[in-house]
Amino acid sequence: MNKIKIGAIGVGGIGGHQLRVASNNPDLFEIVAVCDNNVDIAKRVADEYKVDWHTDYKELCKRGDIDAVIVALPHYLYGEVVCYALECGLHVFKEKPFAKTLSDAKMMIDSAKKSGKQIFLAGQNKFSSAFIKAKEIADSGQIGDVFLTRGAIIYRWGGAIDGVWSWRGKEELSGGVAIIDAGWHILDMVHWLRGMPCAVYATTGTMKGAPKADYDVDDKAVLILEYPDGGIASIVSCFITLPGEMRVTLHGVNGCLDVNGGNLTFMIADKVQDVNIPKQEIDPITLQMRHFAESIQSGTESPVANTKRAYEVMQIVDAGYRSAKEKIRIEI
Ligand SMILES: NC(=O)c1ccc[n+]([C@@H]2O[C@H](COP(=O)([O-])OP(=O)(O)OC[C@H]3O[C@@H](n4cnc5c(N)ncnc54)[C@H](O)[C@@H]3O)[C@@H](O)[C@H]2O)c1
């Protein structure tokens, strides 16, 4: 297999990490160029990999010597940048969330269809051994019909605590945080394990929880999801407090399944079942990058990181914000 020639757009944050992961897999990827509109960041990262640098993403996309781009940007830029990369004939590995808005997500899907190139939606929890095992058990049907689901994501993001919000603190640039950004991780996992809800009720509260409150985005959210089979879910998301949590619990008529970080508890009635979670020999972000390479090389969209799933998660996000704003239950 030929190596995938790769460029990266937005390399000052998580994009720089994704690039490092790609470069740590030289059997699959060759780094060709990087782009960041902060010239110091662009030069520093290019220097590290001894590759070309750009400050204009269009220049990078038009080079003609790359196959794919890693894109990790402020959310408002995704629609424009991803569509341009696709039009230039590039596959796209993009960070979550899918987009700032549902219409941006739709535009990217249409653009991918036209170009015949793939958009791969990063979200590393689907590559964690505990979640993979949970998915296997959930799909086996052993816990029976799931009547109640609980999801929580809690962490303390230094940027909010120190008041260094940058683009994240402005709704106009990020689209929000508690549901679309932090919340994406948990909604992605609840969707993966439980499927698509038919209605959403959400509230994001109005009291500012971070000490340096120079922001106009949601810093906490609670969502209630309703499923077509009558089941319900509650989701809590907050990125300004502790103790940290990344947890999904499915309660079924025969038993329950609880993924709490890297731990998994599986019960049938009141009996804890033996579960053998394979040791996480390779970290989830590396597995994800390797899976991206496979998807491109096989020409088959990823079953877990594809745009259909991501669009559905985006629909939940959109319904959540509409519900919180209009204070009504939104049917999807
Ligand atoms: N998977 C995860 O766990 C995870 C973690 C953090 C962030 N993210 C996601 O990654 C994305 C980026 O977040 P971040 O925290 O890395 O943000 P960041 O602000 O730290 O980094 C964004 C980078 O993009 C650059 N940039 C901004 N505008 C640009 C433009 N027009 N052209 C080129 N470069 C530009 C900035 O200079 C910066 O270096 C977001 O979608 C976020 O939700 C995912």
PDBQT file of the ligand as one rigid body, heavy atoms in Angstrom, charges set to zero:
ROOT
HETATM    1  N1  LIG A 401     -10.845  14.810  20.356  1.00  0.00    +0.000 N 
HETATM    2  C1  LIG A 401     -10.585  15.550  21.400  1.00  0.00    +0.000 C 
HETATM    3  O1  LIG A 401     -10.469  15.060  22.532  1.00  0.00    +0.000 OA
HETATM    4  C2  LIG A 401     -10.429  17.022  21.221  1.00  0.00    +0.000 A 
HETATM    5  C3  LIG A 401      -9.684  17.753  22.140  1.00  0.00    +0.000 A 
HETATM    6  C4  LIG A 401      -9.539  19.138  21.920  1.00  0.00    +0.000 A 
HETATM    7  C5  LIG A 401     -10.134  19.738  20.827  1.00  0.00    +0.000 A 
HETATM    8  N2  LIG A 401     -10.881  18.988  19.968  1.00  0.00    +0.000 N 
HETATM    9  C6  LIG A 401     -11.513  19.626  18.791  1.00  0.00    +0.000 C 
HETATM   10  O2  LIG A 401     -10.446  20.036  17.925  1.00  0.00    +0.000 OA
HETATM   11  C7  LIG A 401     -10.759  21.265  17.291  1.00  0.00    +0.000 C 
HETATM   12  C8  LIG A 401      -9.686  22.293  17.596  1.00  0.00    +0.000 C 
HETATM   13  O3  LIG A 401      -9.660  22.502  18.999  1.00  0.00    +0.000 OA
HETATM   14  P1  LIG A 401      -8.294  22.969  19.721  1.00  0.00    +0.000 P 
HETATM   15  O4  LIG A 401      -8.542  22.834  21.172  1.00  0.00    +0.000 OA
HETATM   16  O5  LIG A 401      -7.143  22.243  19.118  1.00  0.00    +0.000 OA
HETATM   17  O6  LIG A 401      -8.270  24.495  19.316  1.00  0.00    +0.000 OA
HETATM   18  P2  LIG A 401      -7.002  25.473  19.349  1.00  0.00    +0.000 P 
HETATM   19  O7  LIG A 401      -7.537  26.853  19.355  1.00  0.00    +0.000 OA
HETATM   20  O8  LIG A 401      -6.091  25.049  20.461  1.00  0.00    +0.000 OA
HETATM   21  O9  LIG A 401      -6.236  25.166  17.990  1.00  0.00    +0.000 OA
HETATM   22  C9  LIG A 401      -6.766  25.565  16.745  1.00  0.00    +0.000 C 
HETATM   23  C10 LIG A 401      -5.623  25.934  15.831  1.00  0.00    +0.000 C 
HETATM   24  O10 LIG A 401      -6.177  26.383  14.597  1.00  0.00    +0.000 OA
HETATM   25  C11 LIG A 401      -5.472  27.538  14.174  1.00  0.00    +0.000 C 
HETATM   26  N3  LIG A 401      -6.336  28.322  13.283  1.00  0.00    +0.000 N 
HETATM   27  C12 LIG A 401      -7.362  29.151  13.604  1.00  0.00    +0.000 A 
HETATM   28  N4  LIG A 401      -7.895  29.693  12.493  1.00  0.00    +0.000 NA
HETATM   29  C13 LIG A 401      -7.208  29.177  11.438  1.00  0.00    +0.000 A 
HETATM   30  C14 LIG A 401      -7.296  29.348  10.036  1.00  0.00    +0.000 A 
HETATM   31  N5  LIG A 401      -8.212  30.152   9.455  1.00  0.00    +0.000 N 
HETATM   32  N6  LIG A 401      -6.419  28.664   9.244  1.00  0.00    +0.000 NA
HETATM   33  C15 LIG A 401      -5.477  27.859   9.793  1.00  0.00    +0.000 A 
HETATM   34  N7  LIG A 401      -5.341  27.673  11.123  1.00  0.00    +0.000 NA
HETATM   35  C16 LIG A 401      -6.209  28.317  11.949  1.00  0.00    +0.000 A 
HETATM   36  C17 LIG A 401      -5.114  28.271  15.466  1.00  0.00    +0.000 C 
HETATM   37  O11 LIG A 401      -4.036  29.168  15.290  1.00  0.00    +0.000 OA
HETATM   38  C18 LIG A 401      -4.748  27.085  16.367  1.00  0.00    +0.000 C 
HETATM   39  O12 LIG A 401      -3.387  26.751  16.251  1.00  0.00    +0.000 OA
HETATM   40  C19 LIG A 401     -12.154  21.631  17.776  1.00  0.00    +0.000 C 
HETATM   41  O13 LIG A 401     -13.073  21.124  16.865  1.00  0.00    +0.000 OA
HETATM   42  C20 LIG A 401     -12.294  20.896  19.100  1.00  0.00    +0.000 C 
HETATM   43  O14 LIG A 401     -13.629  20.610  19.435  1.00  0.00    +0.000 OA
HETATM   44  C21 LIG A 401     -11.016  17.653  20.123  1.00  0.00    +0.000 A 
ENDROOT
TORSDOF 0
